Amino acid sequence: MEQTAEEFFHNFRQELLSGAEAHGRFQLDEFMETVADELVETGFTEGFELCHYRPPQGGMRVDGYWFNDEGNLDLFVADFDFRTELVSLTRTELEAAFKRLSKFFEASIDRDLAVDLEVTSPVYGLAKQIADRRGGISSLNLILLSERTLSGTVQSLPEGEVAGIPASYHVWDILRLHRQHSSRSHKEPLDLDFVQMFGKGIASLPAHLGSDAYQSFLIVMPADFLA
């Protein structure tokens, strides 16, 4: 029987708690790493590096990033407080989170944020990379990872620009994670009838000679079949 969103949330929360204890990490770090691993596995992002920055003043925040070789930068921000109940993330809260993330990027690329940071801090490296790659950043993905459910009033997230760089906005809330897990655990077998589809089968040669442990066959797949 498929889990409800509530059940998924509570199970996910318990797994985070166990994972944080096992890995000796803060719960926020465990949350970010767990969700990021999911996004890498699905191909949504190529990688992830933790990098927390939330100064007392300035209205900025970042929790992770990834540069790829094509000039794209993924910036991550967390909505996480290890909540005990599944609650809604409103549009106002969503926009505020993206604004803090955007301000971090703007400060890094336009106002040399790195010069005000400790050289040994992880965020210094990120801010300096953004400044150094100013001319090579072709697109920006702003990604919010949330333990809440996105309000149904949020129908779409329009693309825009941040510091003159084309930007797109993405939310991975608990419902989206739930759907991802559900789809992965309910994949149906793919059965193709080549005779019915193409009028003939595929010739094959046995390739398991001398072995009774398994059967294997050598085939040549016609290009039109493969297409």
KEDOPA-187177 format. One line per 3 residues: number of its first residue (from 1); their letters; for each residue x, y, z of N, C-alpha, C, CB. Coordinates in steps of 0.001 Angstrom, whole numbers. Glycine has a CB too. Example, Ala and Ser with C-alpha at 12.3 -4.5 7.8 and 13.67 -1.06 7.14 Angstrom:
REM KEDOPA-187177
1> as> 13190:-5690:7800:12300:-4500:7800:13200:-3300:7800:11308:-4473:9046 | 12850:-2250:7080:13670:-1060:7140:12900:30:7870:14084:-598:5725
//
This chain:
REM KEDOPA-187177
1> meq> 845:-1199:0:0:0:0:883:1253:0:-957:3:1234 | 567:2177:-874:1390:3367:-1020:1267:4288:194:1003:4118:-2286 | 2401:4878:569:2419:5801:1692:1655:7079:1367:3854:6131:2081
4> tae> 1024:7643:2387:466:8978:2253:1607:9985:2424:-679:9226:3301 | 1339:11244:2074:2339:12293:2248:2726:12443:3716:1816:13625:1702 | 1734:12340:4601:1998:12441:6030:2924:11316:6496:682:12408:6819
7> eff> 2638:10111:6063:3460:8962:6448:4881:9113:5907:2830:7650:5936 | 4976:9558:4655:6294:9763:4065:7082:10801:4852:6165:10194:2602 | 6419:11896:5220:7082:12960:5979:7647:12433:7292:6106:14108:6253
10> hnf> 6835:11701:8045:7285:11224:9352:8392:10170:9211:6100:10642:10139 | 8283:9306:8194:9346:8328:7962:10637:9022:7535:8914:7307:6895 | 10498:10017:6664:11638:10793:6194:12322:11497:7371:11191:11823:5132
13> rqe> 11510:12030:8268:12044:12731:9438:12832:11780:10331:10908:13384:10238 | 12311:10585:10546:13014:9612:11376:14313:9150:10728:12119:8415:11650 | 14296:9004:9408:15510:8606:8689:16573:9698:8773:15186:8294:7217
16> lls> 16132:10956:8713:17077:12062:8864:17727:12047:10240:16373:13398:8633 | 16914:11819:11259:17431:11786:12627:18455:10669:12783:16283:11602:13636 | 18119:9498:12257:19038:8361:12349:20309:8625:11545:18355:7075:11852
19> gae> 20129:9201:10353:21280:9477:9506:22215:10505:10110:20824:9944:8160 | 21650:11549:10723:22471:12582:11352:23300:12000:12490:21590:13723:11873 | 22680:11110:13264:23408:10481:14373:24496:9555:13843:22442:9697:15283
22> ahg> 24174:8788:12797:25134:7831:12247:26324:8527:11591:24447:6926:11236 | 26070:9638:10926:27129:10341:10199:27807:11427:11029:26564:10952:8944 | 27283:11683:12235:27850:12729:13073:27674:14112:12469:29312:12463:13310
25> rfq> 26494:14343:11843:26235:15620:11173:25075:16345:11837:25937:15400:9679 | 25051:17654:11625:23884:18421:12035:22684:17969:11202:24134:19954:11874 | 21477:18145:11762:20276:17713:11052:20087:18470:9742:19053:17897:11935
28> lde> 20428:19760:9728:20320:20535:8501:21241:19967:7424:20654:22009:8767 | 22479:19638:7805:23411:19064:6836:22909:17727:6307:24789:18889:7466 | 22366:16912:7193:21835:15608:6780:20673:15795:5806:21376:14789:8012
31> fme> 19813:16765:6087:18683:17060:5203:19178:17467:3818:17802:18174:5803 | 20126:18413:3783:20626:18900:2497:21313:17787:1714:21595:20064:2709 | 22146:17003:2369:22869:15933:1684:21917:14847:1183:23915:15322:2616
34> tva> 20911:14524:1996:19963:13476:1610:19154:13882:384:19023:13155:2772 | 18621:15099:401:17819:15563:-739:18708:15769:-1956:17075:16874:-392 | 19904:16314:-1753:20814:16528:-2873:21191:15204:-3542:22075:17257:-2399
37> del> 21423:14168:-2759:21717:12846:-3332:20572:12381:-4220:21974:11812:-2217 | 19355:12660:-3783:18180:12303:-4577:18179:13057:-5908:16887:12603:-3793 | 18522:14339:-5867:18512:15154:-7083:19620:14744:-8045:18654:16629:-6730
40> vet> 20757:14347:-7499:21844:13855:-8351:21429:12538:-9011:23150:13664:-7524 | 20789:11675:-8238:20368:10374:-8767:19340:10529:-9881:19791:9508:-7649 | 18475:11515:-9759:17446:11724:-10785:17967:12536:-11962:16237:12421:-10182
43> gft> 19188:13079:-11856:19751:13867:-12947:19356:15324:-12926:19348:13283:-14237 | 18701:15756:-11855:18287:17160:-11767:19496:18077:-11623:17329:17364:-10585 | 20510:17630:-10890:21767:18370:-10761:22907:17374:-10885:21842:19152:-9398
46> egf> 24092:17872:-11241:25233:16982:-11439:25994:16706:-10148:26172:17571:-12461 | 25831:17576:-9157:26553:17393:-7907:26089:18390:-6866:28051:17527:-8131 | 26742:18345:-5712:26324:19219:-4623:27469:19392:-3641:25076:18654:-3910
49> elc> 27665:20639:-3185:28629:20954:-2134:27911:21768:-1058:29867:21737:-2709 | 28031:21298:179:27471:22059:1302:28218:23378:1473:27536:21233:2610 | 27485:24431:1739:28120:25727:1989:27095:26640:2651:28669:26365:662
52> hyr> 27125:26713:3975:26147:27517:4707:26653:28945:4907:25833:26871:6066 | 25777:29890:4660:26093:31294:4948:24795:32023:5240:26859:31969:3757 | 24711:32573:6441:23524:33304:6852:23942:34392:7835:22465:32351:7485
55> ppq> 24411:35527:7338:24875:36595:8227:23724:37208:9016:25589:37679:7424 | 24001:37759:10203:22943:38377:11021:22230:39510:10303:23525:38899:12316 | 22977:40277:9524:22375:41355:8731:22676:41099:7258:22913:42762:9175
58> ggm> 21909:41747:6417:22166:41661:4986:21127:40903:4201:23467:41039:4763 | 20285:40112:4895:19203:39419:4199:19663:38417:3170:18330:40404:3543 | 20829:37775:3393:21352:36799:2447:21356:35407:3060:22764:37185:2000
61> rvd> 21325:34405:2193:21493:33033:2661:21842:32132:1485:20214:32530:3371 | 22700:31156:1753:22984:30075:822:23320:28846:1652:24153:30444:-163 | 22985:27665:1143:23256:26426:1871:24001:25387:1042:21968:25836:2358
64> gyw> 24198:25662:-239:24922:24713:-1077:25015:25214:-2499:24252:23350:-1046 | 25851:24545:-3298:26049:24993:-4681:26631:23873:-5527:26970:26225:-4729 | 26626:24109:-6847:27337:23246:-7782:27567:24000:-9090:26547:21931:-8034
67> fnd> 28817:24077:-9521:29178:24592:-10841:29308:23414:-11799:30506:25420:-10785 | 28774:23542:-13020:29060:22516:-14019:29978:23081:-15098:27752:21983:-14645 | 30366:22245:-16037:31348:22641:-17047:30757:23495:-18160:31979:21418:-17645
70> egn> 29439:23657:-18177:28797:24434:-19242:28464:25855:-18804:27532:23737:-19705 | 28973:26274:-17668:28728:27639:-17202:27453:27810:-16414:28698:28556:-18352 | 26868:26709:-15972:25655:26800:-15161:26003:26677:-13678:24641:25706:-15571
73> ldl> 25349:27489:-12871:25552:27454:-11423:24235:27119:-10735:26111:28806:-10906 | 24252:26076:-9914:23113:25743:-9057:23389:26296:-7661:22863:24191:-9012 | 22468:27099:-7146:22562:27600:-5780:21385:27052:-4980:22582:29162:-5750
76> fva> 21667:26507:-3811:20648:25868:-2992:20409:26659:-1713:21052:24432:-2660 | 19150:26709:-1301:18795:27293:-18:17816:26347:667:18182:28727:-189 | 17926:26245:1989:17117:25283:2737:15961:25955:3464:17982:24536:3733
79> dfd> 14839:25269:3480:13728:25603:4371:13577:24401:5293:12374:25925:3569 | 14263:24465:6424:14339:23300:7296:14451:23741:8752:15533:22409:6909 | 13605:23177:9587:13644:23464:11021:13345:22201:11825:12638:24578:11379
82> frt> 13502:21035:11187:13192:19737:11778:11810:19759:12422:14257:19347:12813 | 10835:20197:11624:9465:20338:12108:8859:18979:12430:8605:21065:11073 | 7968:18962:13395:7347:17709:13820:6061:17414:13065:7066:17748:15301
85> elv> 5506:18407:12381:4269:18220:11625:4458:18734:10203:3083:18943:12314 | 3715:18142:9287:3767:18552:7889:2889:19785:7695:3314:17398:6952 | 3518:20898:7361:2795:22161:7203:3112:22767:5842:3159:23153:8337
88> slt> 2412:23862:5530:2491:24462:4209:3551:25554:4130:1149:25024:3822 | 4164:25658:2960:5107:26723:2641:4374:27741:1772:6388:26164:1915 | 4215:28960:2249:3421:29954:1538:4240:30648:456:2866:30985:2515
91> rte> 3542:31316:-436:4214:32068:-1499:5115:33155:-906:3176:32698:-2455 | 4642:33834:136:5444:34885:763:6756:34330:1292:4664:35550:1896 | 6704:33182:1968:7917:32549:2496:8818:32061:1373:7555:31382:3416
94> lea> 8201:31551:320:8947:31086:-843:9725:32236:-1486:7996:30448:-1867 | 9044:33338:-1715:9685:34499:-2345:10784:35068:-1467:8652:35583:-2646 | 10578:35059:-140:11591:35564:779:12850:34702:726:11039:35612:2209
97> afk> 12683:33381:634:13833:32478:569:14627:32705:-710:13376:31015:652 | 13928:32843:-1835:14617:33075:-3102:15279:34463:-3125:13630:32935:-4277 | 14681:35427:-2462:15265:36767:-2410:16585:36745:-1658:14295:37755:-1750
100> rls> 16643:36001:-543:17889:35902:226:18989:35227:-608:17652:35112:1541 | 18600:34208:-1361:19562:33502:-2199:20053:34399:-3340:18935:32217:-2764 | 19125:35142:-3936:19483:36066:-5015:20428:37152:-4514:18224:36704:-5616
103> kff> 20168:37661:-3313:21016:38720:-2761:22432:38211:-2506:20411:39268:-1460 | 22558:36955:-2117:23895:36389:-1948:24633:36368:-3281:23815:34968:-1358 | 23957:35944:-4338:24602:35898:-5655:24974:37297:-6121:23681:35226:-6686
106> eas> 24064:38238:-5948:24337:39619:-6364:25523:40204:-5603:23095:40496:-6150 | 25582:39952:-4291:26686:40478:-3490:28006:39850:-3896:26431:40240:-2006 | 27956:38571:-4294:29182:37874:-4681:29697:38355:-6034:28941:36368:-4721
109> idr> 28794:38578:-6972:29221:38893:-8331:29400:40390:-8564:28225:38347:-9317 | 28685:41225:-7828:28718:42669:-8078:29449:43467:-7009:27327:43186:-8199 | 29443:42977:-5767:29991:43787:-4686:31175:43122:-3984:28912:44084:-3680
112> dla> 31747:42123:-4637:32937:41462:-4094:32749:41048:-2637:34146:42380:-4214 | 31718:40269:-2386:31438:39799:-1031:32643:39076:-433:30220:38874:-1034 | 33414:38399:-1250:34527:37590:-757:35516:38398:76:35249:36950:-1916
115> vdl> 35704:39682:-240:36706:40481:484:36308:40700:1936:36907:41833:-203 | 35032:40514:2259:34564:40707:3635:34476:39404:4412:33214:41379:3630 | 34881:38293:3803:34722:36983:4433:36066:36421:4878:34040:36008:3473
118> evt> 36007:35502:5841:37206:34797:6278:37707:33907:5141:36922:33957:7558 | 38995:34018:4859:39560:33260:3741:39421:31764:3946:41021:33614:3550 | 39419:31319:5203:39353:29887:5492:37934:29328:5462:39962:29616:6835
121> spv> 36925:30181:5307:35536:29715:5341:35117:29170:3979:34592:30856:5768 | 34262:28132:3963:33788:27576:2692:33075:28619:1826:32852:26408:2957 | 32348:29532:2462:31589:30505:1680:32515:31494:977:30605:31256:2579
124> ygl> 33708:31701:1535:34679:32554:843:35013:31957:-524:35970:32725:1692 | 35270:30653:-541:35593:29985:-1800:34481:30101:-2819:35895:28536:-1553 | 33228:29955:-2362:32089:30068:-3273:31951:31486:-3798:30797:29642:-2575
127> akq> 31997:32481:-2905:31848:33872:-3325:32961:34274:-4284:31840:34801:-2108 | 34182:33807:-4030:35305:34147:-4909:35145:33475:-6273:36644:33728:-4262 | 34685:32223:-6283:34454:31543:-7558:33423:32289:-8398:33992:30100:-7319
130> iad> 32360:32744:-7748:31324:33482:-8478:31908:34755:-9072:30134:33820:-7552 | 32711:35480:-8285:33324:36713:-8785:34317:36421:-9900:34021:37463:-7649 | 35131:35381:-9719:36144:35041:-10722:35523:34551:-12027:37082:33979:-10173
133> rrg> 34376:33878:-11923:33728:33317:-13116:32645:34233:-13669:33128:31960:-12795 | 32645:35463:-13247:31598:36411:-13620:31238:36321:-15111:32040:37830:-13280 | 32222:36337:-15966:31950:36317:-17397:31607:34950:-17949:33113:36847:-18124
136> gis> 31782:33897:-17144:31541:32545:-17638:30280:31892:-17130:32675:31695:-17293 | 29540:32577:-16265:28278:32024:-15753:27170:32372:-16734:27948:32574:-14319 | 26660:31367:-17419:25652:31599:-18463:24225:31462:-17951:25865:30637:-19606
139> sln> 24031:30699:-16881:22680:30514:-16339:22765:30166:-14864:21916:29410:-17113 | 21673:30432:-14180:21612:30256:-12730:20339:29512:-12363:21675:31622:-12001 | 20491:28453:-11590:19347:27730:-11032:19274:28007:-9540:19455:26197:-11306
142> lil> 18177:28609:-9104:17948:28844:-7677:17012:27757:-7176:17353:30276:-7411 | 17489:26972:-6212:16776:25752:-5817:16492:25779:-4321:17595:24488:-6189 | 15218:25689:-3992:14788:25650:-2595:14453:24216:-2211:13566:26581:-2360
145> lse> 15100:23718:-1165:14806:22393:-618:14019:22581:668:16118:21569:-363 | 12811:22037:713:11920:22306:1841:11361:21024:2432:10782:23213:1410 | 11246:21017:3761:10597:19910:4461:9089:20129:4564:11199:19739:5860
148> rtl> 8610:21227:3982:7177:21525:4003:6537:21218:2642:6942:23005:4383 | 5236:21465:2535:4530:21275:1272:4257:22640:652:3203:20484:1482 | 4558:22766:-615:4350:24028:-1305:2860:24321:-1411:4998:24000:-2698
151> sgt> 2473:25535:-1061:1070:25931:-1091:476:25746:-2478:918:27378:-647 | -763:25288:-2524:-1447:25086:-3799:-1701:26368:-4556:-2741:24391:-3572 | -1552:27504:-3905:-1757:28782:-4595:-578:29134:-5503:-1976:29899:-3576
154> vqs> 547:28438:-5329:1724:28684:-6173:1616:27772:-7389:3073:28430:-5385 | 1207:28338:-8514:982:27553:-9721:2226:27422:-10588:-123:28167:-10525 | 3067:28452:-10606:4262:28410:-11440:5317:29351:-10868:3927:28788:-12904
157> lpe> 6547:29127:-11284:7666:29962:-10867:8322:30521:-12128:8696:29152:-9994 | 7991:31751:-12480:8493:32319:-13734:10003:32517:-13699:7806:33649:-14023 | 10635:32362:-14855:12066:32609:-14960:12328:34107:-14973:12647:31946:-16224
160> gev> 13568:34491:-14695:13912:35908:-14658:15406:36093:-14799:13421:36552:-13363 | 15913:37149:-14184:17339:37434:-14189:17790:37846:-12793:17671:38536:-15214 | 19016:37477:-12464:19642:37911:-11216:21021:38446:-11585:19734:36732:-10153
163> agi> 21249:39726:-11312:22516:40387:-11670:22821:40222:-13155:23676:39819:-10832 | 21774:40235:-13970:21939:40140:-15412:22119:38729:-15942:23092:40949:-15819 | 22053:37726:-15065:22216:36326:-15466:20846:35665:-15544:23141:35560:-14471
166> pas> 20508:34968:-16659:19235:34256:-16732:19083:33279:-15575:19116:33516:-18060 | 17942:33365:-14896:17739:32552:-13692:16420:31809:-13750:17789:33424:-12440 | 16433:30585:-13259:15205:29801:-13119:15068:29363:-11663:15210:28562:-14076
169> yhv> 13821:29144:-11253:13515:28879:-9846:12883:27494:-9712:12568:29972:-9270 | 13357:26739:-8721:12893:25368:-8537:12628:25103:-7050:13933:24358:-9096 | 11568:24362:-6781:11242:23981:-5406:11131:22465:-5320:9921:24657:-4935
172> wdi> 11900:21890:-4418:11742:20475:-4073:11192:20415:-2656:13107:19684:-4196 | 9872:20286:-2568:9230:20186:-1262:9003:18717:-927:7890:20971:-1238 | 8397:18455:203:8243:17073:654:7303:16290:-263:7719:17041:2093
175> lrl> 6335:16971:-877:5425:16276:-1789:6134:15855:-3069:4231:17165:-2126 | 7014:16715:-3560:7754:16364:-4770:8704:15201:-4504:8534:17578:-5293 | 9326:15217:-3334:10178:14098:-2948:9359:12808:-2813:10903:14411:-1626
178> hrq> 8176:12944:-2257:7287:11786:-2106:6922:11209:-3470:6008:12179:-1335 | 6586:12080:-4411:6243:11612:-5766:7440:10933:-6418:5761:12789:-6646 | 8624:11500:-6205:9821:10918:-6790:10069:9514:-6253:11028:11806:-6518
181> hss> 9953:9359:-4946:10149:8046:-4330:9094:7059:-4818:10104:8156:-2795 | 7858:7515:-4919:6767:6631:-5330:6948:6152:-6761:5428:7341:-5187 | 7343:7056:-7642:7513:6689:-9050:8665:5711:-9220:7752:7938:-9908
184> rsh> 9719:5890:-8418:10866:5004:-8535:10560:3608:-8000:12054:5592:-7800 | 9706:3527:-6999:9418:2226:-6397:8274:1495:-7084:9096:2398:-4938 | 7651:2132:-8089:6532:1483:-8782:6761:1399:-10286:5237:2233:-8504
187> kep> 8013:1193:-10689:8289:1049:-12119:7736:-274:-12626:9804:1142:-12397 | 7065:-206:-13761:6497:-1400:-14370:7520:-2021:-15318:5181:-1066:-15121 | 7526:-3363:-15452:8436:-4000:-16412:8093:-3567:-17835:8367:-5541:-16289
190> ldl> 9107:-3421:-18668:8916:-2997:-20048:8956:-4224:-20945:9994:-1961:-20474 | 7808:-4617:-21487:7702:-5781:-22359:7397:-5313:-23775:6609:-6763:-21854 | 8264:-5677:-24722:8081:-5293:-26112:7888:-6537:-26968:9281:-4468:-26614
193> dfv> 6858:-6517:-27799:6598:-7611:-28739:7114:-7160:-30105:5054:-7985:-28795 | 8336:-7586:-30467:8952:-7124:-31704:8213:-7633:-32943:10402:-7564:-31754 | 7673:-8833:-32845:6925:-9372:-33980:5700:-8517:-34256:6510:-10830:-33718
196> qmf> 4997:-8151:-33204:3809:-7323:-33361:4170:-5917:-33823:3033:-7259:-32054 | 5268:-5368:-33309:5641:-3995:-33618:6311:-3857:-34983:6559:-3466:-32549 | 7175:-4850:-35333:7987:-4695:-36534:7809:-5823:-37550:9426:-4603:-36150
199> gkg> 7018:-6812:-37190:6774:-7901:-38124:7805:-9002:-38076:6709:-7370:-39491 | 8802:-8862:-37241:9821:-9898:-37095:10542:-9723:-35763:10828:-9853:-38273 | 11168:-10805:-35326:11934:-10750:-34103:13372:-10340:-34367:11891:-12085:-33402
202> ias> 14228:-10557:-33376:15648:-10226:-33498:16443:-11522:-33429:16104:-9224:-32378 | 17252:-11768:-34459:18075:-12975:-34485:19110:-12911:-33373:18764:-13147:-35861 | 19401:-14071:-32782:20364:-14096:-31678:21175:-15380:-31723:19647:-13963:-30318
205> lpa> 22342:-15307:-31094:23219:-16467:-30959:23456:-16718:-29474:24573:-16251:-31719 | 23404:-17960:-29028:23671:-18231:-27611:25124:-17896:-27282:23366:-19713:-27265 | 25321:-17226:-26148:26669:-16809:-25739:27039:-17365:-24369:26769:-15283:-25721
208> hlg> 26287:-18360:-23907:26547:-18923:-22585:27078:-20349:-22675:25279:-18895:-21742 | 27738:-20666:-23801:28230:-22020:-24001:29206:-22415:-22888:28906:-22143:-25374 | 29031:-23601:-22378:29912:-24091:-21328:29496:-23661:-19941:31295:-23635:-21583
211> sda> 28363:-22979:-19821:27911:-22540:-18497:26442:-22900:-18323:28127:-21008:-18310 | 26148:-23528:-17214:24762:-23852:-16884:24193:-22886:-15853:24663:-25281:-16366 | 25027:-21934:-15404:24612:-21037:-14335:23704:-19928:-14832:25819:-20442:-13665
214> yqs> 23837:-19565:-16090:23040:-18465:-16628:22893:-18633:-18131:23683:-17096:-16294 | 22007:-17865:-18716:21837:-17831:-20168:22084:-16422:-20663:20425:-18316:-20581 | 22830:-16294:-21751:23044:-14994:-22378:23048:-15182:-23887:24376:-14341:-21891
217> fli> 22729:-14090:-24588:22609:-14161:-26040:23245:-12940:-26674:21136:-14279:-26463 | 23825:-13139:-27846:24429:-12082:-28632:23451:-11663:-29718:25778:-12539:-29241 | 23107:-10389:-29758:22171:-9895:-30762:22730:-8635:-31431:20793:-9604:-30123
220> vmp> 22205:-8366:-32615:22471:-7106:-33298:21152:-6381:-33403:23124:-7322:-34710 | 21066:-5197:-32776:19825:-4429:-32745:19761:-3495:-33951:19712:-3624:-31430 | 18797:-3700:-34864:18642:-2778:-35995:18375:-1357:-35509:17500:-3242:-36915
223> adf> 18911:-380:-36227:18797:1015:-35796:17361:1488:-35737:19578:1909:-36719 | 16519:1055:-36681:15128:1515:-36653:14374:928:-35464:14418:1142:-37956 | 14730:-300:-35045:14137:-865:-33834:14535:-28:-32626:14573:-2336:-33640
226> la> 15833:272:-32542:16359:1020:-31403:15732:2412:-31333:17890:1130:-31494 | 15596:3057:-32464:14988:4381:-32502:13547:4334:-32035:15063:4961:-33904
//
